[in-house]
Amino acid sequence: MDGTETPTEPREAEPAAAPRQTTPFLVLQFFIFPMAIVAVCVTVFVIFGLIASEGKGARAYLDEVRTGSANRRWQAAFELSKVLQARKDPSLADPAFADELVRVFAGAGTDDPRVRRYLALALGRLGDKRAVPALVQAADPQGDTPADADTQVYAVWALGAIGDPAAVPTLVKLARGEDAGLRKAAVHALGSFPGEEARAALVVAINDPVEDVRWNAAVALARRRDPAAAPVLLQMIDRRHLATITDLTAEQREEAVLQGVQAAAVVPDPALRTSLESLRDSDPSMKVRAAARAALAGAP
């Protein structure tokens, strides 16, 4: 597996000397987990204690992103993403709000990078297709536009959350790129799209040289109940195989097994069923045994 990083959502990017093996991610230590970005954001909030919940609405936070001090703008963007996650603010029903948010995101290119990252998270949670062109540009900057790897990851996540097919060509391109971190993010996002173009990219990614890119591809294919996921899922739930991956902690190995078990539950494959039965009967972790039992109960 490629080197892991410690986040924010992504960690701060690695030095640019060697080819970027992984996007320091604030999100991608294991991008298998769909809510990794959210978890990291919460971690940032708790660890630094910089953001107080003030009970403001989405428009108030968006105004602060526009006009606040340098330090306050990224905090307001973070709070805005939380308000959008709750989806209780009446201003979200106003069609003009999405246009305003997209304009602020597009114009924040020279701001503190955290502003654009959290605004991308907000756009993904808003789920409006009007954000797709701006997010595509952020995910795959063209021309002289500087690329910020972590912002790219957030934008990729947002494209997957919105699920507009117009994003698929960009995600396919990134899934075949040189940056393993972006490949992981793009493969995960492609799992949200039902078409054949997305599936073909996932089938290619199932043979990626980086282990957790393969895992992401397998989990994404499993969402489709696609038998092509089976060979990699078998590795994910094989503790002997996981023991050969030296940079995984014991907790990460168990989490990989649990994710693999959950994905395997919906993939029709006799070998997977046999492995799930073995985990149910003899895995050292009671949590894994319970997960395997539940998976077998719902298996096709």
N, C-alpha and C positions, 0 to 999 in steps of 0.2 A: 504494500500500500504506500501511497505517497505520504509525505510528512503531514502531521496534523498541526492545527494552530489553535490558538485560544482566542476567543472572540470577544467580540462585541457582536456582531452578527457574523461578521467575519472578523477575523483578527486583522490587525494591521498587516498590510501586505508584506510579503517577504522581500528581502533585498532583491533588486533586479539583476543581480549578477548571473546566476544560473538560470536556465530556462524555467519559467514558473511552473513548478510541478503542481502546486495547488494554489488556489486563490486563497489567501489568508483570509479567511472568511469570517465573517462574523457569523456565518451561518453554517459553514460546511464542514465541521469536523467530521461529521457523518451525515451527509445531506439526506440520508435515508429518512430522517425524521421530518415529516412535512411541516411541523410547527417549530422547527429549530430556530428560525428567524425570530419568531415570537418569543421563544424561551430566552434567547440571548438578550432581546430588548428588555425583557423583564429583569434579567440579571443586571444589565447596565443600570436600570432604574434603582434596584435594591442596593447594589454595591456602592454606587456613588451618591445616592440620595440627593441628586441634584434637581430632581423634578418634583414639585409638589402638585398633588391633584387639587386643582382650584375650582373644579366644577364648572368650567367655562364651556361654551358651545364650540362647534366646529368652526363657525365663522370667526369667532373671537381668536381662536388659535391661528387660523389662517392669516388674520390681520397681523398677529404678532410675528408670524414668519416673514411677512412683508416688511414690517416696520420696526421690529424689536432690535435690541442690541445684538452684537455678534454672538454672545453666549446664549442669549435667550431664544434666538431663532431656531437653533436645532432642538432645544428643549420643547419649544412650541410645536415643532414638526412631530416630535415624538408623542406629545400629548394628543395632537390631532389624530395620529394613527390609532391611539387607544379609543378615542371618541368614535372613530369610524368602525372600529371592531365591535363596539357595543351596539351601533346602528340604531340608537334611540333619539338622536338629535333631529328635530323636525326640519332643520335647514337642508338635510340630505335629500329631502323630497323636491327641492328646487333644482330644476335642470341646469340652471346657471352655475350652481356650486361646482359641478364637475369641471366646467370650462374654466372657472377661476383657479381651481386647484391645478389643473394641467398647465395653465399659463405660469403660475408661480413655480411649479416644478421645472418647466422648460427654461425659465429665466434665472434659475438658481445655480447655473453652471460654474460661476466664479465664487460662490459662497462656500462656507465651511462644508466639506463633503458630507458631513452628517446630516445637513439639511436635506440634501437630495435623497440620501439613503432613506430617511424616515418618511419623506414625501412619497418616495416610490412605494414604501410599505403602505402608506395611506391610500395611494391610488389602487394598489392591489386589493385592499380591503373594501374600497368603494365599489370596485368591480365594473366600472363604466368603460365601454369600448372606446370612447373618445380619447382615452389616455394612451391607447396602444401606439400610435405613431411616436409620441414623445418617449415612451418607455423603450420602444425598439431602438431609437436613436441613442438612448442611454446605455442599453444593453450591448450595442454593437456600434460604437462611435465611428464615424466616417471622416475622411479628410484630415484636417488639422485639429479636429476636436480631441482633446486629451482624454485618455481612458483612465478611469479610477476603478480598479478591479472590484472593490467592495460595492461601489455603486452599481456596477454591472450585475453583480450577483443579486442585489435587491431588485433591480429592474427585471431580471430574468424571473425571479420569484413572482413578481407582480403580474407579469405576462401570463404565467401559468395560472395564477389565481383568477385572472379575468377570463381566460379561456377563449379568446377571440382567435379563430383560425388564421387571421391575417398575421399573427405572430409566429406561426409555425416555421416558415422559411428561415427566419432569423434564429430561432431556437435550434433548428436542424444544423445550421451553419456552426453555431457555437458548440453543439454537441459533438462536432467533428473537428474542433479547433485544437490548438496546441496547449491551452491552459486547462489543466486537469480540474481545477476548481470550477471553472466555468462549464466544463463538460458535465460535471456532477450536477450543477445547478440546472443546466439546460435539459439534461436527461430527466431530472425530477419533474421539471415543468412540463415536459412533453407527455408525461403520464396523464395530464389533464385533457389531452386531445384525442378524440376517437378515430381520426382518419388514418388512411393507409400511409401517408407521408410520415406522420409521427411514428407509427408502428415500425416502419422500415428503419428509421433512425435508431429506435430502441433496440431493434434486432442487431444492428451494427454495434451498438454500445454494449451489448451483452458479451462481446469479445474484447472490450477495451483492456489495455494493459494495466490499468489502475483498478485495484480491487473494488474500492467503494463506488467507482463509476459503474462497474458491472452490477454491483448490488442495487444501486439506484435503478438501473435499467430493468433488472429482474423484478423489483417491486412494482415498477411502473407497468411492466407487461402483465404482472399478476392482477393488477386492477382490471385488466381486460379479460382475465381468465385465459390468458394465452399460454399454451403449453411450452412455448419457447423459453419461458422463464424457468422451467424446471431444473435444468442443469446447475444454474447459479444458485437457485434457492436451496438445492441439495447441499451445496458448499456452505451456505450461510447457516444451516442448521446442523452442520457436522462439526462437533467440537474438536475433533482431531485436526481438521483442516484449519479451523480458527486458531488453534494452538501454534500453528506454523507462522502466523502473522505476528511478528515480534513487537510491533508498535501498538498493539491493542492491549488495553487494560482488561482485567477480569470483568469489570462492569461493562465495558464495551463489547466484549465477547458475548456476554449474556444478553445484552440489548440486541446484538446482531441476530442471535438465535431467536429471540422473541419476535423481532421484525420478520425474520424469515418464516417462522411458524405462522404468523398472522397472514402473510402473503400466500403461503403454501395452502392455506385452508380453502382457497377458491380455485386452485389450479388442478385440473383433472389429470393426475399422473400417478400410476401405481407405485413408483419408487418413492415419491413424496409421501404417500400414505404409509408405506412401510417405515420410513424414517420418522414420521410423526408418531407412529405406534411405539417405536423404540424410545423416543423421547418421553412419551406418556408413561411408559413402564419403568424406565431406568435412569432418566436424567438426574444428576445430583441436585438440581434446583427445583424446589417445589413449585416455584413460579412458572418455570418452563414446562413442568409436567402438567400443570393446570391449563396453560395456554395450549399445549398439544392436545389435551383432552377436549377443550372447547373447539379447536380447529377440526378435529376428527368428527365431532358432532355435527358440524356444519359443512363438512367437505362434500363436494359433488359426487 
